[in-house]
Amino acid sequence: MLQKGTRLSGKTINIFFKTADQEKFAVLVPKRIGHAVKRNRMKRIAREIYRTNPHWFSGKVMVFFIKNFNDSYNSLEKEIFQLVK
């Protein structure tokens, strides 16, 4: 999926996507981000952004790859919005 889709790159996150009939979503957070608490925090924030803004991601298979730790919901949401639109 990562080789065939499109990649959007930001400061904190890379977004890989391709169009599909069925929507799917995944969040990848490498261990270099930090300990489990930090990684889980980033996953929770990314999933909440996906849940609250479904119209941004309709008709796509999405993979969020977190590059850097940023636990600010508003700044991560703004970055994803700028990448997707």
N, C-alpha and C positions, 0 to 999 in steps of 0.2 A: 504494500500500500504506500509506503513512504517513497518508493522509487517512481511510482506511476502517477502520484498526485502532485498537487501544487504546494509549495512551501512559502509561507509568509513569516518573515523574521522580524522580531522586535527586540527590545533591550532585555526583557525578562522571559519571553516566551517565543517558541517557534510553533506555528500552527501548520499542520499538514492536512490537506483535505482533497477530496474528489467527489464529484456528483455521484449519486446512487439512488436506487429506488427506496431503500430502507435506511433510515437515519441510524448512525452509530456514533459512539463517542468514547474516547479513552484519554486518560491523563497519565503521562509518563514523567516521573521525577527521579533523577539519578541520585545515588548515595552521596555524591560530592556536594549536594545542596546542604546537607547537614544531617543531624540525627533524626530519628523517626518522627518526633514531634513536629519539626519544621517541615519535613516532607509531607506528612499528613495534613498539616495546616494548608499547604499550597494546593493539595488535591481537593480539600474541602472548598476552598475559595473558587477554584476553577470549576468544580461541579456546580456550585451555586450560581456562578455566572452563566453557565450553560443552561441551567434550569430556569432562571429568571428571564432569559432573553432567547427563547426558542426561535423567534423569527430571524435572528441573525444566522442561524445554522440550518435552516430547513432544506431538506433534500440533499444533504451532504454527509459523508463519512468524515468525522473530525478526529484528529489526534493532537492533543496539546502536549508539547514537550517543554517542560519548565527548565530554563537555563540558569536563572539566578533567583535567590530567595527574596521575596517581596510580599510581606503579609498585609499590605494595604489593599483592601477590597476595591476601593474607588480607583486607585491608580492602575491596578491590573485590569479592571473592567474597561477603563478608558483606553488602555493599550490594545486590548483585544478588539474593542470597537473600531479603533483606527486601522487595525490590520484587516479586519473583515470587510469594512466598508470601503 
